[in-house]
Amino acid sequence: MRTKILIWIFIFVSPFGITKAQSQIKKELKELKNYNEHLEHRLNRLQKMIDDVIWFQRVGDVAYIDKVYIAGPPKWKEKNPTAQGAGNPVKFWAYIFIPKDINPNKTYPLIVFPHGGVHSNFTTYYTHIIRELMYQRYIVVAAEYRGSTGYGEEHYKKIDYGGREIEDVDASRQYVLDNYPFADKNRVGIIGWSHGGLITLMNIFNHPKHYKVAFAGVPVSDLIARMGYKTQAYRNLYEADYHIGQSAYENVQEYRRRSPAWNAEKLQTPLLIHTNTNDADVNVLEVEHLIQALKAAGKKFKYKIFKNVPGGHSFDRMDRKQAKEIRVSIYKFLAQYLHPSREIKSLNDINRAAYFFKLK
């Protein structure tokens, strides 16, 4: 017995024993990390299913809601370019909201509405904004483009921030025009906040003839600057091997390619930009760079830098009176180009749109 004890002491106390124990611990930690990642994706899918039900509860009285399965271009980066299925179009879901009081024999303007977040999805966070758009009789499409959460690990890892996600969103526009004859191809606008603001900007830069007007709220505008003031944990989302795979330091041109401020010379579409000086997510310096770049390129556009409005990054998406008043100004700008059959012109209109009043 004494001999066996001495042997076990030797194994775990000797350098060989310590190394073996460390190796086992590392293996178990890696397995635990992988398990947690898989669990997180499964929980995200469950959360998405629940939120889909809530969409019908909160908006179903004023909108026909559908969720369609469509496709964009192939992945930017294939793990195995010669594997079966490599190069196939990327499949994704998109929400369609159609006002219940439209006349299908007439045509109505379309709003393309990409969600924000590095990895996120189109949630009922936007309930009141959707209700406001339904009141104006806009058709709305919101793509769950590559990298969105709630659709499993594979879709999550297809992320292409500032890349082919742009084409996914434009593909959602084309889907509506191809399938709904009451959507007017000559009255298409695009709006988005944060990452959705970046997608909005890059869409009008890449496809200027597809959009009559655009609004970009607190838009991510300069990924190079952004990598400089964000944490390494945030930068890791871009440096992951399934994403860009390099830091901004290692490949500055790739980050420039994906940044609106470095593509400002392409602007041709009427554009309104909003930002807020106390934004803790998109630092105002990014949007200021975009504004300066657009001015240097001789572009005509409208913008407003709000000073310390409560809500920070969400200042004009909230349900505060001031936020609603700011949205009235956004809707008035869009209406100049899209001519909805019913306009929101006042705070009273927004309040009527938000709740369950019967409208004549």
Backbone hydrogen bonds, N-H to C=O, Kabsch-Sander energy under -0.5 kcal/mol:
donor,donor_aa,acceptor,acceptor_aa,energy
5,I,1,M,-2.2
6,L,2,R,-2.0
7,I,3,T,-1.9
8,W,4,K,-2.3
9,I,5,I,-2.5
10,F,6,L,-2.1
11,I,7,I,-2.2
12,F,8,W,-2.1
13,V,9,I,-2.0
14,S,10,F,-2.0
18,I,14,S,-2.5
19,T,15,P,-2.4
20,K,16,F,-2.2
21,A,17,G,-2.3
22,Q,18,I,-2.7
23,S,19,T,-2.3
24,Q,20,K,-2.1
25,I,21,A,-2.4
26,K,22,Q,-2.6
27,K,23,S,-2.1
28,E,24,Q,-2.4
29,L,25,I,-2.6
30,K,26,K,-2.3
31,E,27,K,-2.2
32,L,28,E,-2.3
33,K,29,L,-2.4
34,N,30,K,-2.4
35,Y,31,E,-2.2
36,N,32,L,-2.5
37,E,33,K,-2.2
38,H,34,N,-2.4
39,L,35,Y,-2.5
40,E,36,N,-2.5
41,H,37,E,-1.9
42,R,38,H,-2.0
43,L,39,L,-2.6
44,N,40,E,-2.3
45,R,41,H,-1.9
46,L,42,R,-1.8
47,Q,43,L,-2.7
48,K,44,N,-2.3
49,M,45,R,-2.1
50,I,46,L,-2.1
51,D,47,Q,-2.4
52,D,48,K,-2.1
53,V,49,M,-1.4
54,I,50,I,-1.8
55,W,51,D,-2.0
56,F,52,D,-1.2
57,Q,53,V,-1.6
58,R,54,I,-2.5
59,V,55,W,-2.3
60,G,55,W,-0.5
60,G,56,F,-1.3
62,V,59,V,-1.8
63,A,59,V,-1.4
64,Y,98,I,-3.2
65,I,63,A,-0.6
66,D,96,I,-2.3
68,V,94,A,-2.7
70,I,68,V,-0.6
70,I,92,F,-3.0
72,G,90,V,-2.9
75,K,88,N,-0.5
83,A,80,N,-2.0
86,A,83,A,-2.0
88,N,85,G,-1.8
90,V,72,G,-0.6
90,V,73,P,-1.2
92,F,70,I,-2.5
94,A,68,V,-2.0
95,Y,142,A,-2.8
96,I,66,D,-2.7
97,F,140,V,-2.7
98,I,64,Y,-2.3
100,K,62,V,-2.3
102,I,99,P,-1.1
106,K,103,N,-2.5
108,Y,182,F,-2.9
110,L,187,R,-2.5
111,I,139,I,-3.3
112,V,110,L,-0.5
112,V,189,G,-2.8
113,F,141,V,-2.9
115,H,143,A,-0.6
123,T,121,N,-0.9
126,Y,123,T,-1.8
127,T,124,T,-1.9
130,I,126,Y,-2.6
131,R,127,T,-2.5
132,E,128,H,-2.2
133,L,129,I,-2.0
134,M,130,I,-2.6
135,Y,131,R,-2.3
136,Q,132,E,-1.2
137,R,134,M,-1.6
138,Y,133,L,-2.3
139,I,109,P,-2.6
140,V,97,F,-2.5
141,V,111,I,-2.2
142,A,95,Y,-2.2
144,E,93,W,-3.0
145,Y,143,A,-1.0
147,G,155,H,-1.7
148,S,145,Y,-1.9
149,T,120,S,-1.8
156,Y,152,G,-1.8
157,K,153,E,-2.3
158,K,155,H,-1.3
159,I,156,Y,-1.2
160,D,146,R,-0.5
163,G,160,D,-2.7
165,E,160,D,-1.2
166,I,163,G,-1.7
168,D,164,R,-1.6
169,V,165,E,-2.0
170,D,166,I,-1.9
171,A,167,E,-2.2
172,S,168,D,-1.5
173,R,169,V,-1.4
174,Q,170,D,-2.0
175,Y,171,A,-2.2
176,V,172,S,-1.8
177,L,173,R,-2.0
178,D,174,Q,-2.2
179,N,175,Y,-1.5
180,Y,176,V,-2.3
183,A,180,Y,-2.1
184,D,108,Y,-2.8
184,D,182,F,-0.6
185,K,183,A,-0.7
187,R,184,D,-1.7
189,G,110,L,-2.9
190,I,213,V,-1.7
191,I,112,V,-2.5
192,G,215,F,-1.4
194,S,217,G,-2.5
196,G,193,W,-2.1
198,L,194,S,-1.8
199,I,195,H,-2.3
200,T,196,G,-2.1
201,L,197,G,-2.5
202,M,198,L,-2.8
203,N,199,I,-2.0
204,I,200,T,-2.0
205,F,201,L,-1.9
206,N,202,M,-2.4
207,H,203,N,-3.0
210,H,207,H,-1.8
211,Y,207,H,-0.5
211,Y,208,P,-0.6
212,K,188,V,-3.3
213,V,188,V,-0.8
214,A,270,P,-1.7
215,F,190,I,-2.0
216,A,272,L,-2.6
217,G,192,G,-2.7
217,G,215,F,-0.5
218,V,274,H,-2.7
220,V,194,S,-1.5
226,R,222,D,-2.3
227,M,223,L,-2.3
228,G,224,I,-0.9
229,Y,225,A,-1.3
230,K,226,R,-1.5
235,R,231,T,-2.2
236,N,232,Q,-2.2
237,L,233,A,-0.5
237,L,234,Y,-1.3
238,Y,235,R,-1.3
239,E,235,R,-2.1
240,A,236,N,-1.0
243,H,240,A,-2.0
244,I,238,Y,-1.1
245,G,238,Y,-1.3
245,G,240,A,-0.8
251,N,247,S,-1.9
254,E,251,N,-0.6
255,Y,251,N,-1.2
256,R,252,V,-2.0
257,R,253,Q,-2.3
258,R,254,E,-0.9
259,S,256,R,-1.8
261,A,221,S,-2.8
262,W,259,S,-1.2
263,N,260,P,-2.2
266,K,263,N,-2.0
267,L,264,A,-1.7
272,L,214,A,-1.9
273,I,302,K,-1.8
274,H,216,A,-2.0
275,T,304,K,-1.7
277,T,306,F,-2.5
279,D,276,N,-1.6
283,N,281,D,-0.9
286,E,283,N,-2.0
287,V,283,N,-0.8
288,E,284,V,-2.6
289,H,285,L,-1.8
290,L,286,E,-1.8
291,I,287,V,-2.8
292,Q,288,E,-2.6
293,A,289,H,-2.4
294,L,290,L,-2.5
295,K,291,I,-2.2
296,A,292,Q,-2.6
297,A,293,A,-1.5
298,G,295,K,-1.7
299,K,294,L,-2.6
301,F,299,K,-0.5
302,K,271,L,-3.0
304,K,273,I,-1.9
306,F,275,T,-3.0
306,F,304,K,-0.8
308,N,306,F,-0.8
312,G,309,V,-1.5
314,S,311,G,-2.4
315,F,312,G,-1.5
317,R,314,S,-2.1
318,M,314,S,-0.8
324,K,320,R,-2.3
325,E,321,K,-2.3
326,I,322,Q,-2.0
327,R,323,A,-2.1
328,V,324,K,-2.0
329,S,325,E,-1.3
330,I,326,I,-1.6
331,Y,327,R,-2.8
332,K,328,V,-2.2
333,F,329,S,-1.7
334,L,330,I,-2.3
335,A,331,Y,-2.5
336,Q,332,K,-1.1
336,Q,333,F,-0.6
337,Y,334,L,-1.5
338,L,334,L,-2.1
339,H,335,A,-1.8
342,R,136,Q,-1.0
345,K,343,E,-0.7
350,I,346,S,-1.6
351,N,347,L,-2.3
352,R,348,N,-2.0
353,A,349,D,-2.2
354,A,350,I,-1.8
355,Y,351,N,-1.0
359,L,357,F,-0.5
